[in-house]
Amino acid sequence: MKKRYLISALGLATALMLSGCGGDKKETEASTSAPEKQTEQAAADTQAASEADTASDTTETEAAGGSDETETAGDSNEAETADAADSSDDTETEATIAPITPSDYLVKDASKYVTLGDYNGLEIIQYTYDVTDDMVQQQINTDLQSAGTEEDIDTPSASGDTIYVTLKSEVQGSSDAASETSSEADTDAADETASEDSTDAADETASEEDTSAENTYFTIGDEEYGADFDKELTGLSTGDTKQFSITFSDNDWVNEDWLGNTVNFTVTVTGVSRLTVPEYNDDFIKNYTDYSSKDEYEAAVRKNLEDQYTDISYSDAIESLFQAALDATTFNGYPQDVYDTCKEETMSFYRMFAGDDSTSDADILAAFGIAEEDIDSEVLTSVYQRLLISAYCEANDITVTEDDYLSYLENNAADYGEASAASFEEDYGRDSLVWALYQSKVADELYNSAKITKTAYSDDLFSDDLYDLELDTEEDTAAVSDEETSETLDDSEDLSMELETFSSEDVVDLSETSAAE
């Protein structure tokens, strides 16, 4: 069954809580995100430095390590410049991040909207994951691909090759309708007008044909537009032009206009490249990793995968705990400003996938197949989470200090490819980060007191095939007796797994890192 995660503050909070649970990572793994941020961060760093230099004398004195108040402005600046070079990360954070009172972000008088329930011993299932040899090998193959070099080739394209094309597409039948409409209009118009309209129409059609051409590329085998499309691209060389048609079903992941239609394609190949992947041997270990042997490298790959799946396990457990806590809570309305904030935060996620700033929210949601009522439900979940956390923190004297917040930024910035705590705050937003920290505190409380049933994860539990089978079964329930249904459920027992129930004392507290941070 497909699992749709709510895009809310909880998602960010859980992700941030997990930053300390992943274990040590090699430089090569972190480098995929950090370089992309270096250029973007340059301007932010320059601005931050300027703001630090223009801060008040009192703030500058503290950041510089405490210069004499009687110093002249010139002497003070020189002392601050010298001390800044040796300042610690903590001092730099204080100099570049504005003061903050985290409690200001909690919903005021949340108890007016919330009746807290009993959260001691919430029962959830926590899925665990075993890292297999096949999973390790898949990761090694991915690393080999990443180390490969792409080279232009003169031979025909094959599976795995990247083919660069100018692509034109047209839904079958759309041009005929346009021609018929144009013909009726020309018949009714005067000869001179018809001639002018015909010329304009021709120019417009030519313009549309020109703009319909798209320079793009495909990796044969990825089946971006399906297996049939990739088959048509196989065996082509640079300079080739090919016309073909593909009929798409209503369930294909393609342009909305193509669904259920036959589309005519014209591709002109502008280039073909092939990835040359290094062999998996001692030379690869020496030249592309920080390890001294294959055994050491494979052990590190396994450890990193185990850490990642531990993170996933904990993340899902926290999500389940918050849902269980929400179910145990009674809500009586909500402040409108909290709803507006949560809706903007939710929509900002989806807007990241928009083609440009002119794309409407409605078009973005349509691309995701999300209805307006789905967004409302998603936003309300975020609203209720904030109300629950605010009321829970108030009732249990859970506090977050400014030092907690600054440490939180410093400890997590690098894991998200950020060059500094200040850039981390700028990119993710102070509001989201403060809520992430509060949620991590509440998550620790809930997790430590929860009754957790650990279950080995299986794809069968969430497979699309089983989901489709369930839907078909619901449609046919009129023809199935209760006895037959019971027998069907009995036959499914082979999908069950051994369950082991743990109390909070039996569970390794994965949240200790986040609590410390």
Disulfide bonds with the S-S distance in Angstrom:
none
